[in-house]
Amino acid sequence: MDAHNFEKWFKMVLDKILPGSVIVMDNAPYHSRQLERVPNMSWRKDAIQEWLRSKNIAFETREIKAQLLTKFDQKKYVLKYVDELAASKGVTVLRLPPYHCELNPIELIWAQVKSYVGRNNKSFKMAEIKTLLNEGFKPNRSRTMVEMRKSRPKGRGRTEKARRHFRHNKR
């Protein structure tokens, strides 16, 4: 998977969901392509100054790189392509906090499916593995999938409930 293919697929998804929907995703590199590079310590001082000028951010020419980088809030300028694309369609993207794959339901499901395939694979042939994968992903096969369906927030306020769990996404 790369950013180009993910973004192509994501555009199709956005065309099929309603404005006001919320999409939760991790921070895989192909989900997180930035619209514009934002200065960091690896940049040359003159490049940082030029970037600050382009954003009309005041600075003193004698300031060192570390001082220049404190002149702006990085979160405000780190814009991700898919987030902006979703926002243009009225859809909110919430990002899982880094290094918390346990909050990503697909990781739990994938672990169960891999375990199912490992326990039941007798011939180690691709055809059998494919069959076992399909069986492993059947909705009632996975306890996690059943529990997830039962525990989904229902009714009004579910977007707000989700937002409370993802406060780290604030710009």
DSSP file (Angstrom, degrees, kcal/mol; ACC not computed):
  #  RESIDUE AA STRUCTURE BP1 BP2  ACC     N-H-->O    O-->H-N    N-H-->O    O-->H-N    TCO  KAPPA ALPHA  PHI   PSI    X-CA   Y-CA   Z-CA
    1    1 A M              0   0    0      0, 0.0     2,-0.3     0, 0.0    29,-0.1   0.000 360.0 360.0 360.0 141.1    0.0    0.0    0.0
    2    2 A D     >  -     0   0    0     28,-0.1     4,-2.5     1,-0.1     5,-0.2  -0.883 360.0 -98.7-135.5 171.6    1.2    3.5   -0.7
    3    3 A A  H  > S+     0   0    0     -2,-0.3     4,-2.9     1,-0.2     5,-0.2   0.885 118.8  54.7 -59.6 -41.4   -0.3    7.0   -0.2
    4    4 A H  H  > S+     0   0    0      1,-0.2     4,-2.0     2,-0.2    -1,-0.2   0.943 112.8  40.9 -59.9 -49.6   -1.5    7.3   -3.9
    5    5 A N  H  > S+     0   0    0      2,-0.2     4,-2.2     1,-0.2    -1,-0.2   0.896 115.8  50.5 -67.8 -39.8   -3.5    4.0   -3.8
    6    6 A F  H  X S+     0   0    0     -4,-2.5     4,-3.0     1,-0.2    -2,-0.2   0.937 111.1  48.6 -62.5 -45.4   -4.9    4.6   -0.3
    7    7 A E  H  X S+     0   0    0     -4,-2.9     4,-2.1    -5,-0.2    -1,-0.2   0.870 109.6  52.5 -64.6 -36.7   -6.0    8.2   -1.3
    8    8 A K  H  X S+     0   0    0     -4,-2.0     4,-1.3    -5,-0.2    -1,-0.2   0.938 113.9  43.0 -62.0 -47.0   -7.7    6.8   -4.5
    9    9 A W  H  X S+     0   0    0     -4,-2.2     4,-2.0     1,-0.2    -2,-0.2   0.903 111.1  55.8 -64.2 -41.9   -9.6    4.3   -2.4
   10   10 A F  H  X S+     0   0    0     -4,-3.0     4,-2.6     1,-0.2    -1,-0.2   0.863 102.4  55.8 -62.4 -37.6  -10.4    6.8    0.3
   11   11 A K  H  X S+     0   0    0     -4,-2.1     4,-1.5     1,-0.2    -1,-0.2   0.899 107.2  50.0 -61.3 -40.0  -12.0    9.2   -2.3
   12   12 A M  H  X S+     0   0    0     -4,-1.3     4,-0.6     2,-0.2    -2,-0.2   0.903 110.2  50.5 -65.0 -40.1  -14.3    6.3   -3.3
   13   13 A V  H >X S+     0   0    0     -4,-2.0     3,-1.6     1,-0.2     4,-0.7   0.932 107.1  53.9 -62.1 -45.6  -15.2    5.7    0.4
   14   14 A L  H >< S+     0   0    0     -4,-2.6     3,-0.6     1,-0.3    -1,-0.2   0.831 103.3  56.9 -60.5 -32.3  -16.0    9.4    0.9
   15   15 A D  H 3< S+     0   0    0     -4,-1.5    -1,-0.3     1,-0.2    -2,-0.2   0.687 109.1  47.7 -70.6 -16.3  -18.4    9.3   -2.0
   16   16 A K  H << S+     0   0    0     -3,-1.6     2,-0.3    -4,-0.6    -1,-0.2   0.504 101.2  71.7-104.7  -5.8  -20.3    6.5   -0.3
   17   17 A I  S << S-     0   0    0     -4,-0.7     3,-0.1    -3,-0.6    74,-0.0  -0.770  81.5-106.2-113.9 159.9  -20.7    7.9    3.3
   18   18 A L    >   -     0   0    0     -2,-0.3     3,-1.7     1,-0.1    -2,-0.1  -0.480  36.7 -99.4 -82.9 147.8  -22.8   10.7    4.6
   19   19 A P  T 3  S+     0   0    0      0, 0.0    72,-0.2     0, 0.0    71,-0.2  -0.366 112.2  42.4 -56.9 145.4  -21.5   14.1    5.7
   20   20 A G  T 3  S+     0   0    0     70,-3.6    71,-0.2     1,-0.3    70,-0.1   0.295  85.2 133.8  93.9  -9.3  -21.1   14.2    9.5
   21   21 A S    <   -     0   0    0     -3,-1.7    71,-2.5    69,-0.1     2,-0.4  -0.308  48.6-138.7 -69.4 158.8  -19.6   10.7    9.5
   22   22 A V  E     -a   92   0A   0     69,-0.2     2,-0.5    -3,-0.1    71,-0.2  -0.985  11.8-163.6-122.7 129.6  -16.5   10.0   11.6
   23   23 A I  E     -a   93   0A   0     69,-3.1    71,-3.0    -2,-0.4     2,-0.5  -0.957   5.3-157.7-113.3 128.0  -13.6    7.9   10.3
   24   24 A V  E     +a   94   0A   0     -2,-0.5     2,-0.3    69,-0.2    71,-0.2  -0.910  23.6 161.4-105.6 128.0  -11.1    6.6   12.8
   25   25 A M  E     -a   95   0A   0     69,-2.4    71,-2.5    -2,-0.5     2,-0.0  -0.959  34.1-116.9-143.0 161.9   -7.7    5.6   11.4
   26   26 A D        -     0   0    0     -2,-0.3    -1,-0.0    69,-0.2    75,-0.0  -0.133  37.4-102.0 -84.4-171.7   -4.2    5.0   12.5
   27   27 A N        +     0   0    0     70,-0.1     5,-0.1    68,-0.1    -1,-0.0  -0.111  56.1 157.7-108.5  35.2   -1.1    7.0   11.5
   28   28 A A    >>  -     0   0    0      1,-0.1     3,-2.1     3,-0.1     4,-0.8  -0.284  55.4-111.9 -55.4 145.8    0.3    4.7    9.0
   29   29 A P  G >4 S+     0   0    0      0, 0.0     3,-0.9     0, 0.0    -1,-0.1   0.849 118.0  54.2 -53.1 -37.4    2.6    6.7    6.6
   30   30 A Y  G 34 S+     0   0    0      1,-0.2     3,-0.2     2,-0.2   -23,-0.1   0.642 109.1  49.1 -75.8 -11.1    0.2    6.1    3.7
   31   31 A H  G <4 S+     0   0    0     -3,-2.1    51,-0.3     1,-0.1    -1,-0.2   0.543 111.7  52.3 -90.5 -10.6   -2.7    7.6    5.7
   32   32 A S    <<  +     0   0    0     -3,-0.9    -2,-0.2    -4,-0.8    -1,-0.1   0.037  62.9 151.8-124.3  24.7   -0.6   10.6    6.8
   33   33 A R        -     0   0    0     -3,-0.2    48,-2.9    47,-0.1    49,-0.3  -0.399  43.3-129.5 -61.1 129.6    0.8   12.3    3.7
   34   34 A Q  B     -B   80   0B   0     46,-0.2    46,-0.3     1,-0.1     3,-0.1  -0.560   3.6-140.9 -83.2 144.8    1.3   15.9    4.5
   35   35 A L  S    S+     0   0    0     44,-3.1     2,-0.3     1,-0.2    -1,-0.1   0.858  89.8   9.9 -67.5 -35.5    0.0   18.6    2.2
   36   36 A E  S    S-     0   0    0     43,-0.5    43,-0.3    41,-0.2    -1,-0.2  -0.998  83.8-108.2-146.2 142.4    3.1   20.7    2.8
   37   37 A R        -     0   0    0     -2,-0.3    41,-0.0    -3,-0.1    -2,-0.0  -0.490  31.7-148.4 -70.3 142.0    6.4   20.1    4.5
   38   38 A V        -     0   0    0     -2,-0.2    10,-0.1     1,-0.0    36,-0.0  -0.925  25.7-100.0-114.1 137.3    6.8   21.9    7.9
   39   39 A P        +     0   0    0      0, 0.0     2,-0.3     0, 0.0    -1,-0.0  -0.141  45.6 167.0 -58.2 147.8   10.2   23.1    9.1
   40   40 A N    >   -     0   0    0      4,-0.1     3,-2.0     0, 0.0     8,-0.1  -0.856  54.5 -77.7-145.7-177.4   12.2   21.1   11.6
   41   41 A M  T 3  S+     0   0    0      1,-0.3    24,-0.1    -2,-0.3    25,-0.1   0.699 122.7  64.6 -63.2 -19.5   15.7   21.1   12.9
   42   42 A S  T 3  S+     0   0    0      2,-0.1    -1,-0.3     0, 0.0     2,-0.1   0.654  85.3  94.4 -78.6 -12.7   17.0   19.3    9.8
   43   43 A W  S <  S-     0   0    0     -3,-2.0     2,-0.1     1,-0.1    22,-0.0  -0.427  85.9-106.6 -74.9 152.3   16.1   22.3    7.7
   44   44 A R     >  -     0   0    0      1,-0.1     4,-2.0    -2,-0.1     3,-0.3  -0.485  29.7-116.2 -72.0 151.6   18.6   25.0    6.9
   45   45 A K  H  > S+     0   0    0      1,-0.2     4,-2.5     2,-0.2     5,-0.2   0.896 114.9  52.1 -57.8 -43.8   18.1   28.3    8.7
   46   46 A D  H  > S+     0   0    0      1,-0.2     4,-2.1     2,-0.2    -1,-0.2   0.844 108.2  51.9 -65.3 -31.8   17.4   30.2    5.5
   47   47 A A  H  > S+     0   0    0     -3,-0.3     4,-2.2     2,-0.2    -1,-0.2   0.888 109.6  49.3 -70.1 -38.4   14.8   27.7    4.4
   48   48 A I  H  X S+     0   0    0     -4,-2.0     4,-2.6     2,-0.2    -2,-0.2   0.927 111.3  49.9 -64.1 -44.1   13.0   28.0    7.8
   49   49 A Q  H  X S+     0   0    0     -4,-2.5     4,-2.5     1,-0.2    -2,-0.2   0.911 110.0  50.2 -60.9 -42.7   13.1   31.8    7.5
   50   50 A E  H  X S+     0   0    0     -4,-2.1     4,-2.2     2,-0.2    -1,-0.2   0.911 110.5  49.6 -62.6 -42.1   11.6   31.6    4.0
   51   51 A W  H  X S+     0   0    0     -4,-2.2     4,-1.0     2,-0.2    -2,-0.2   0.922 110.6  50.1 -62.5 -44.2    8.8   29.3    5.2
   52   52 A L  H ><>S+     0   0    0     -4,-2.6     5,-2.6     1,-0.2     3,-0.6   0.910 109.7  51.3 -60.9 -42.5    8.0   31.7    8.0
   53   53 A R  H ><5S+     0   0    0     -4,-2.5     3,-1.8     1,-0.2    -1,-0.2   0.911 105.4  55.7 -59.6 -41.9    7.9   34.6    5.6
   54   54 A S  H 3<5S+     0   0    0     -4,-2.2    -1,-0.2     1,-0.3    -2,-0.2   0.754 111.5  44.1 -64.6 -22.6    5.5   32.7    3.4
   55   55 A K  T <<5S-     0   0    0     -4,-1.0    -1,-0.3    -3,-0.6    -2,-0.2   0.308 113.8-118.0-101.2   6.6    3.2   32.3    6.4
   56   56 A N  T < 5 +     0   0    0     -3,-1.8     2,-0.6     1,-0.2    -3,-0.2   0.889  60.0 154.8  56.2  42.4    3.6   35.9    7.5
   57   57 A I      < -     0   0    0     -5,-2.6    -1,-0.2    -6,-0.1    -2,-0.1  -0.903  41.2-127.0-102.9 122.5    5.1   34.9   10.8
   58   58 A A        +     0   0    0     -2,-0.6     2,-0.3    -3,-0.1    -5,-0.0  -0.369  39.0 156.3 -71.3 144.4    7.4   37.5   12.3
   59   59 A F        -     0   0    0     -2,-0.1     2,-0.4   -10,-0.0     9,-0.0  -0.974  41.5-110.4-158.3 163.0   11.0   36.6   13.3
   60   60 A E    >   -     0   0    0     -2,-0.3     3,-1.6     1,-0.1     8,-0.0  -0.845  23.2-135.3 -98.3 136.0   14.4   38.3   13.9
   61   61 A T  T 3  S+     0   0    0     -2,-0.4    -1,-0.1     1,-0.3   -12,-0.1   0.764 103.7  58.8 -64.1 -24.1   17.1   37.4   11.3
   62   62 A R  T 3  S+     0   0    0      2,-0.0    -1,-0.3    -3,-0.0     2,-0.0   0.589  81.3 112.1 -81.2  -9.2   19.6   36.9   14.1
   63   63 A E    <   -     0   0    0     -3,-1.6     2,-0.1     1,-0.1    -4,-0.0  -0.333  67.7-124.2 -66.5 144.6   17.5   34.1   15.8
   64   64 A I     >  -     0   0    0      1,-0.1     4,-2.4    -2,-0.0     3,-0.5  -0.358  30.9 -96.1 -82.9 169.3   18.9   30.6   15.7
   65   65 A K  H  > S+     0   0    0      1,-0.2     4,-2.5     2,-0.2     5,-0.2   0.895 123.2  54.6 -54.1 -46.0   17.0   27.6   14.2
   66   66 A A  H  4 S+     0   0    0      1,-0.2     4,-0.5     2,-0.2    -1,-0.2   0.881 111.2  46.0 -58.5 -38.5   15.7   26.5   17.6
   67   67 A Q  H >4 S+     0   0    0     -3,-0.5     3,-1.1     1,-0.2     4,-0.3   0.905 110.4  53.0 -70.0 -41.6   14.2   29.9   18.2
   68   68 A L  H >< S+     0   0    0     -4,-2.4     3,-1.6     1,-0.3    -2,-0.2   0.886 104.2  56.8 -60.5 -38.5   12.7   30.2   14.7
   69   69 A L  G >< S+     0   0    0     -4,-2.5     3,-0.5     1,-0.3    -1,-0.3   0.652  99.0  60.1 -71.8 -13.7   10.9   26.8   15.2
   70   70 A T  G <  S+     0   0    0     -3,-1.1    -1,-0.3    -4,-0.5    -2,-0.2   0.486  83.1  85.1 -87.1  -2.4    9.2   28.1   18.3
   71   71 A K  G <  S+     0   0    0     -3,-1.6     2,-0.3    -4,-0.3    -1,-0.2   0.575  94.0  35.3 -76.9  -9.2    7.5   30.9   16.3
   72   72 A F  S <  S-     0   0    0     -3,-0.5     2,-0.8    -4,-0.1     3,-0.1  -0.966  81.9-110.8-144.2 157.9    4.6   28.7   15.2
   73   73 A D    >>  -     0   0    0     -2,-0.3     3,-1.0     1,-0.2     4,-0.9  -0.813  25.3-155.0 -90.0 111.3    2.4   25.9   16.4
   74   74 A Q  H >> S+     0   0    0     -2,-0.8     4,-1.7     1,-0.3     3,-1.0   0.864  90.1  60.9 -57.6 -38.6    3.4   22.8   14.4
   75   75 A K  H 34 S+     0   0    0      1,-0.3    -1,-0.3     2,-0.2    -2,-0.0   0.843 100.0  56.9 -58.6 -32.7    0.0   21.1   14.8
   76   76 A K  H <4 S+     0   0    0     -3,-1.0    -1,-0.3     1,-0.2    -2,-0.2   0.822 114.9  36.3 -67.5 -30.2   -1.6   24.0   13.1
   77   77 A Y  H << S+     0   0    0     -3,-1.0     2,-1.6    -4,-0.9   -41,-0.2   0.577  90.1  92.4-103.5 -11.7    0.5   23.6   10.0
   78   78 A V     <  +     0   0    0     -4,-1.7     2,-0.5   -43,-0.1    -1,-0.1  -0.660  58.2 174.7 -84.9  89.7    0.8   19.8    9.7
   79   79 A L        -     0   0    0     -2,-1.6   -44,-3.1   -43,-0.3   -43,-0.5  -0.849  20.9-145.7-101.8 128.5   -2.1   19.2    7.5
   80   80 A K  B  >  -B   34   0B   0     -2,-0.5     4,-2.3   -46,-0.3   -46,-0.2  -0.767  12.7-133.0 -96.7 137.7   -2.7   15.7    6.2
   81   81 A Y  H  > S+     0   0    0    -48,-2.9     4,-2.6    -2,-0.4     5,-0.2   0.909 104.9  47.2 -55.0 -49.6   -4.1   15.2    2.8
   82   82 A V  H  > S+     0   0    0    -49,-0.3     4,-2.5   -51,-0.3    -1,-0.2   0.858 110.4  53.4 -66.5 -33.4   -6.8   12.7    3.7
   83   83 A D  H  > S+     0   0    0      2,-0.2     4,-2.5     1,-0.2    -1,-0.2   0.930 112.7  43.6 -64.2 -44.5   -8.0   14.8    6.7
   84   84 A E  H  X S+     0   0    0     -4,-2.3     4,-1.9     2,-0.2    -2,-0.2   0.889 113.1  51.9 -68.8 -39.0   -8.4   17.8    4.5
   85   85 A L  H  X S+     0   0    0     -4,-2.6     4,-0.6    -5,-0.2    -2,-0.2   0.928 112.0  46.5 -61.2 -45.7  -10.1   15.7    1.8
   86   86 A A  H ><>S+     0   0    0     -4,-2.5     5,-2.7     1,-0.2     3,-1.4   0.921 109.8  53.5 -62.8 -44.7  -12.5   14.3    4.3
   87   87 A A  H ><5S+     0   0    0     -4,-2.5     3,-1.6     1,-0.3    -1,-0.2   0.860 101.5  59.7 -59.9 -35.7  -13.2   17.7    5.8
   88   88 A S  H 3<5S+     0   0    0     -4,-1.9    -1,-0.3     1,-0.3    -2,-0.2   0.727 108.8  45.1 -65.8 -19.6  -14.1   19.0    2.3
   89   89 A K  T <<5S-     0   0    0     -3,-1.4    -1,-0.3    -4,-0.6    -2,-0.2   0.287 123.4-104.4-103.3   7.0  -16.9   16.3    2.3
   90   90 A G  T < 5S+     0   0    0     -3,-1.6   -70,-3.6     1,-0.3     2,-0.4   0.727  79.8 131.6  78.4  21.4  -18.1   17.1    5.8
   91   91 A V      < -     0   0    0     -5,-2.7     2,-0.4   -72,-0.2    -1,-0.3  -0.881  49.4-139.2-110.9 139.4  -16.4   14.0    7.3
   92   92 A T  E     -a   22   0A   0    -71,-2.5   -69,-3.1    -2,-0.4     2,-0.6  -0.821   7.9-154.5 -99.4 133.7  -14.3   14.0   10.4
   93   93 A V  E     -a   23   0A   0     -2,-0.4     2,-0.5   -71,-0.2   -69,-0.2  -0.939   8.9-168.2-105.9 123.4  -11.1   12.0   10.6
   94   94 A L  E     -a   24   0A   0    -71,-3.0   -69,-2.4    -2,-0.6     2,-0.4  -0.933  12.4-144.4-108.6 134.4  -10.0   11.0   14.1
   95   95 A R  E     -a   25   0A   0     -2,-0.5   -69,-0.2   -71,-0.2    73,-0.1  -0.820  12.7-123.1-103.9 135.0   -6.5    9.6   14.5
   96   96 A L        -     0   0    0    -71,-2.5     3,-0.1    -2,-0.4     5,-0.1  -0.443  41.2 -99.1 -66.4 145.4   -5.6    6.8   16.9
   97   97 A P    >   -     0   0    0      0, 0.0     3,-1.1     0, 0.0     6,-0.1  -0.387  50.6 -89.9 -65.4 147.1   -2.8    7.9   19.3
   98   98 A P  T 3  S+     0   0    0      0, 0.0   -72,-0.0     0, 0.0    -3,-0.0  -0.233 107.7  14.9 -58.1 144.8    0.7    6.6   18.2
   99   99 A Y  T 3  S+     0   0    0      1,-0.1     3,-0.1    -3,-0.1     0, 0.0   0.756  94.1 109.6  64.2  29.4    1.7    3.2   19.5
  100  100 A H    X   +     0   0    0     -3,-1.1     3,-2.1     1,-0.1     4,-0.2  -0.421  24.8 151.2-128.0  58.5   -1.8    2.2   20.7
  101  101 A C  G >   +     0   0    0      1,-0.3     3,-1.7     2,-0.2     6,-0.3   0.716  65.0  74.9 -63.4 -18.8   -2.7   -0.5   18.3
  102  102 A E  G 3  S+     0   0    0      1,-0.3    -1,-0.3    -3,-0.1     6,-0.1   0.709  90.5  57.9 -66.9 -16.9   -4.9   -2.1   21.0
  103  103 A L  G <  S+     0   0    0     -3,-2.1    -1,-0.3    -6,-0.1    -2,-0.2   0.528  88.0  86.7 -86.0  -6.3   -7.3    0.8   20.3
  104  104 A N    X>  -     0   0    0     -3,-1.7     3,-1.5    -4,-0.2     4,-1.1  -0.830  67.2-158.0 -98.4 105.3   -7.6   -0.3   16.7
  105  105 A P  H 3> S+     0   0    0      0, 0.0     4,-2.3     0, 0.0     5,-0.2   0.811  89.1  61.7 -54.4 -33.9  -10.3   -3.0   16.4
  106  106 A I  H 3> S+     0   0    0      1,-0.2     4,-3.1     2,-0.2     5,-0.2   0.845  99.4  56.3 -65.0 -30.2   -9.0   -4.4   13.1
  107  107 A E  H <> S+     0   0    0     -3,-1.5     4,-2.1    -6,-0.3    -1,-0.2   0.901 108.4  47.1 -65.4 -39.6   -5.7   -5.2   14.9
  108  108 A L  H  X S+     0   0    0     -4,-1.1     4,-1.7    -7,-0.2    -2,-0.2   0.914 115.4  45.4 -66.3 -42.5   -7.6   -7.3   17.5
  109  109 A I  H  X S+     0   0    0     -4,-2.3     4,-2.6     2,-0.2    -2,-0.2   0.928 111.4  52.2 -66.1 -45.1   -9.6   -9.0   14.7
  110  110 A W  H  X S+     0   0    0     -4,-3.1     4,-2.7     1,-0.2     5,-0.2   0.892 107.3  53.1 -60.4 -39.9   -6.5   -9.6   12.6
  111  111 A A  H  X S+     0   0    0     -4,-2.1     4,-1.9     1,-0.2    -1,-0.2   0.903 110.8  47.2 -61.4 -41.0   -4.8  -11.3   15.6
  112  112 A Q  H  X S+     0   0    0     -4,-1.7     4,-2.4     2,-0.2    -2,-0.2   0.904 112.3  49.2 -67.5 -40.5   -7.7  -13.6   16.0
  113  113 A V  H  X S+     0   0    0     -4,-2.6     4,-2.7     2,-0.2     5,-0.2   0.932 111.1  49.2 -65.7 -44.7   -7.9  -14.5   12.3
  114  114 A K  H  X S+     0   0    0     -4,-2.7     4,-2.6     1,-0.2    -1,-0.2   0.898 111.7  49.8 -61.0 -39.5   -4.1  -15.2   12.2
  115  115 A S  H  X S+     0   0    0     -4,-1.9     4,-2.4    -5,-0.2    -1,-0.2   0.916 110.2  50.5 -64.0 -43.0   -4.5  -17.4   15.2
  116  116 A Y  H  X S+     0   0    0     -4,-2.4     4,-1.8     2,-0.2    -2,-0.2   0.928 112.3  46.6 -60.3 -46.7   -7.4  -19.3   13.6
  117  117 A V  H  X S+     0   0    0     -4,-2.7     4,-1.7     1,-0.2    -2,-0.2   0.927 112.2  51.0 -63.0 -44.2   -5.4  -19.8   10.4
  118  118 A G  H  < S+     0   0    0     -4,-2.6    -1,-0.2     1,-0.2    -2,-0.2   0.883 112.2  46.0 -61.3 -40.0   -2.3  -21.0   12.4
  119  119 A R  H  < S+     0   0    0     -4,-2.4    -1,-0.2     1,-0.2    -2,-0.2   0.827 121.7  36.1 -71.4 -31.7   -4.4  -23.5   14.5
  120  120 A N  H  < S+     0   0    0     -4,-1.8     2,-0.6    -5,-0.2    -2,-0.2   0.504  84.0 110.3-105.3  -5.5   -6.2  -25.0   11.5
  121  121 A N     <  +     0   0    0     -4,-1.7     8,-0.0     1,-0.2    -4,-0.0  -0.613  30.0 158.0 -77.0 114.8   -3.6  -24.9    8.7
  122  122 A K  S    S+     0   0    0     -2,-0.6    -1,-0.2     3,-0.1    -4,-0.0   0.759  71.5  33.9-105.8 -34.7   -2.7  -28.5    8.0
  123  123 A S  S    S-     0   0    0      2,-0.1     3,-0.1     3,-0.0    -2,-0.1   0.663  85.0-140.1-100.9 -17.5   -1.3  -28.5    4.5
  124  124 A F        +     0   0    0      1,-0.2     2,-0.3     2,-0.1    -3,-0.0   0.776  53.9 141.9  60.3  27.7    0.5  -25.1    4.4
  125  125 A K     >  -     0   0    0      1,-0.1     4,-2.3     0, 0.0     3,-0.4  -0.773  62.2-122.5 -99.6 147.4   -0.8  -24.6    0.8
  126  126 A M  H  > S+     0   0    0     -2,-0.3     4,-2.6     1,-0.2     5,-0.2   0.856 110.1  56.5 -57.8 -38.9   -2.0  -21.2   -0.4
  127  127 A A  H  > S+     0   0    0      1,-0.2     4,-2.0     2,-0.2    -1,-0.2   0.912 109.7  45.5 -60.9 -42.6   -5.4  -22.5   -1.4
  128  128 A E  H  > S+     0   0    0     -3,-0.4     4,-2.8     2,-0.2    -1,-0.2   0.908 111.5  52.2 -67.9 -40.4   -6.0  -23.8    2.2
  129  129 A I  H  X S+     0   0    0     -4,-2.3     4,-2.6     1,-0.2    -2,-0.2   0.913 109.0  50.3 -61.5 -42.0   -4.7  -20.6    3.7
  130  130 A K  H  X S+     0   0    0     -4,-2.6     4,-2.3     2,-0.2    -1,-0.2   0.928 111.5  48.0 -62.0 -44.5   -7.1  -18.5    1.5
  131  131 A T  H  X S+     0   0    0     -4,-2.0     4,-2.3     1,-0.2    -2,-0.2   0.924 112.6  48.8 -61.0 -44.9  -10.0  -20.7    2.6
  132  132 A L  H  X S+     0   0    0     -4,-2.8     4,-3.0     2,-0.2    -1,-0.2   0.874 109.0  53.1 -65.0 -37.4   -9.0  -20.4    6.3
  133  133 A L  H  X S+     0   0    0     -4,-2.6     4,-1.7     2,-0.2    -1,-0.2   0.940 109.7  48.1 -61.5 -46.2   -8.7  -16.6    6.0
  134  134 A N  H  < S+     0   0    0     -4,-2.3     4,-0.3     1,-0.2    -2,-0.2   0.908 114.2  46.4 -61.4 -41.4  -12.2  -16.4    4.5
  135  135 A E  H >< S+     0   0    0     -4,-2.3     3,-1.4     1,-0.2    -2,-0.2   0.915 109.9  54.4 -65.1 -42.2  -13.5  -18.6    7.3
  136  136 A G  H 3< S+     0   0    0     -4,-3.0    -1,-0.2     1,-0.3    -2,-0.2   0.793 106.7  51.4 -63.6 -29.1  -11.6  -16.6   10.0
  137  137 A F  T 3< S+     0   0    0     -4,-1.7    -1,-0.3    -5,-0.2    -2,-0.2   0.454  76.7 123.2 -89.6  -0.4  -13.2  -13.4    8.8
  138  138 A K  S X> S-     0   0    0     -3,-1.4     3,-1.8    -4,-0.3     4,-1.0  -0.425  71.7-122.5 -60.4 134.3  -16.8  -14.6    9.0
  139  139 A P  T 34 S+     0   0    0      0, 0.0     3,-0.2     0, 0.0     7,-0.2   0.811 107.9  44.2 -53.3 -38.2  -18.6  -12.2   11.3
  140  140 A N  T 34 S+     0   0    0      1,-0.2    -2,-0.1     5,-0.1    -3,-0.0   0.568 101.0  70.2 -86.8  -6.2  -19.7  -14.9   13.8
  141  141 A R  T <4 S+     0   0    0     -3,-1.8     2,-0.6    -6,-0.2    -1,-0.2   0.879  90.4  66.3 -73.4 -38.8  -16.4  -16.7   13.9
  142  142 A S     X  -     0   0    0     -4,-1.0     4,-1.9    -3,-0.2     5,-0.2  -0.757  64.8-159.1 -95.0 120.6  -14.6  -13.8   15.7
  143  143 A R  H  > S+     0   0    0     -2,-0.6     4,-2.7     1,-0.2     5,-0.2   0.882  96.2  56.7 -58.7 -39.2  -15.7  -13.1   19.3
  144  144 A T  H  > S+     0   0    0      1,-0.2     4,-2.6     2,-0.2    -1,-0.2   0.907 105.1  50.1 -61.7 -42.7  -14.2   -9.6   18.9
  145  145 A M  H  > S+     0   0    0      2,-0.2     4,-2.1     1,-0.2    -1,-0.2   0.919 112.1  47.5 -63.5 -42.3  -16.4   -8.8   15.9
  146  146 A V  H  X S+     0   0    0     -4,-1.9     4,-1.8    -7,-0.2    -2,-0.2   0.937 113.8  47.4 -63.2 -46.7  -19.6   -9.9   17.7
  147  147 A E  H  X S+     0   0    0     -4,-2.7     4,-1.9     1,-0.2    -2,-0.2   0.879 109.8  53.8 -63.2 -37.9  -18.6   -7.9   20.7
  148  148 A M  H  X S+     0   0    0     -4,-2.6     4,-0.7     1,-0.2    -1,-0.2   0.914 107.1  50.6 -63.8 -41.9  -17.8   -4.8   18.6
  149  149 A R  H >< S+     0   0    0     -4,-2.1     3,-0.5     1,-0.2    -1,-0.2   0.898 112.8  46.9 -63.1 -38.5  -21.2   -5.0   16.9
  150  150 A K  H 3< S+     0   0    0     -4,-1.8    -1,-0.2     1,-0.2    -2,-0.2   0.829 114.0  47.1 -71.0 -31.9  -23.0   -5.2   20.3
  151  151 A S  H 3< S+     0   0    0     -4,-1.9    -1,-0.2    -5,-0.2    -2,-0.2   0.412  77.5 126.4 -96.4   2.7  -20.9   -2.3   21.9
  152  152 A R  S << S-     0   0    0     -4,-0.7     2,-0.1    -3,-0.5    -3,-0.0  -0.346  71.5-105.1 -58.8 137.5  -21.2    0.2   19.0
  153  153 A P        -     0   0    0      0, 0.0     2,-0.3     0, 0.0    -1,-0.1  -0.427  43.8-159.7 -62.5 137.9  -22.5    3.6   20.3
  154  154 A K        +     0   0    0     -2,-0.1    -3,-0.0     2,-0.1     0, 0.0  -0.852  38.8   3.3-120.3 155.5  -26.1    4.0   19.3
  155  155 A G  S >  S-     0   0    0     -2,-0.3     3,-1.0     2,-0.1     0, 0.0  -0.141 101.2  -7.5  76.1-165.8  -28.4    7.0   18.9
  156  156 A R  T 3  S+     0   0    0      1,-0.2    -2,-0.1     2,-0.1     0, 0.0  -0.248 120.4  29.5 -67.3 151.3  -27.8   10.7   19.4
  157  157 A G  T 3> S+     0   0    0     -4,-0.1     4,-2.3     1,-0.0    -1,-0.2   0.474  74.9 123.1  84.2   1.6  -24.5   11.9   20.7
  158  158 A R  H <> S+     0   0    0     -3,-1.0     4,-2.2     1,-0.2     5,-0.1   0.861  74.1  53.4 -68.5 -31.6  -22.4    9.0   19.4
  159  159 A T  H  > S+     0   0    0      2,-0.2     4,-2.5     1,-0.2    -1,-0.2   0.926 109.6  48.5 -64.7 -42.5  -20.1   11.4   17.6
  160  160 A E  H  > S+     0   0    0      2,-0.2     4,-1.9     1,-0.2    -2,-0.2   0.888 109.1  53.1 -64.7 -38.5  -19.5   13.4   20.7
  161  161 A K  H  X S+     0   0    0     -4,-2.3     4,-0.9     1,-0.2    -1,-0.2   0.924 110.6  47.7 -61.1 -43.0  -18.8   10.2   22.7
  162  162 A A  H >X S+     0   0    0     -4,-2.2     3,-0.8     1,-0.2     4,-0.7   0.913 107.5  56.0 -64.5 -42.1  -16.2    9.3   20.0
  163  163 A R  H >< S+     0   0    0     -4,-2.5     3,-1.3     1,-0.3    -1,-0.2   0.882 100.6  58.2 -58.8 -38.6  -14.6   12.8   20.2
  164  164 A R  H >< S+     0   0    0     -4,-1.9     3,-0.7     1,-0.3    -1,-0.3   0.831 104.8  51.6 -61.9 -30.3  -14.1   12.5   23.9
  165  165 A H  H << S+     0   0    0     -4,-0.9    -1,-0.3    -3,-0.8    -2,-0.2   0.625 113.0  45.5 -79.7 -12.5  -11.9    9.4   23.3
  166  166 A F  T X<  +     0   0    0     -3,-1.3     3,-2.0    -4,-0.7    -1,-0.2  -0.189  63.4 136.7-125.8  41.2   -9.8   11.2   20.7
  167  167 A R  G X   +     0   0    0     -3,-0.7     3,-1.8     1,-0.3    -1,-0.1   0.772  63.9  73.2 -59.5 -26.6   -9.0   14.6   22.3
  168  168 A H  G 3  S+     0   0    0      1,-0.3    -1,-0.3    -3,-0.2    -2,-0.1   0.611  82.0  73.3 -65.6  -9.9   -5.4   14.3   21.1
  169  169 A N  G <   +     0   0    0     -3,-2.0    -1,-0.3    -6,-0.2    -2,-0.2   0.521  67.6 121.0 -82.2  -4.8   -6.6   15.0   17.6
  170  170 A K    <         0   0    0     -3,-1.8   -95,-0.0     1,-0.2    -3,-0.0  -0.320 360.0 360.0 -62.5 138.2   -7.3   18.7   18.3
  171  171 A R              0   0    0    -95,-0.1    -1,-0.2   -94,-0.0   -93,-0.1   0.428 360.0 360.0 -88.5 360.0   -5.3   21.1   16.2
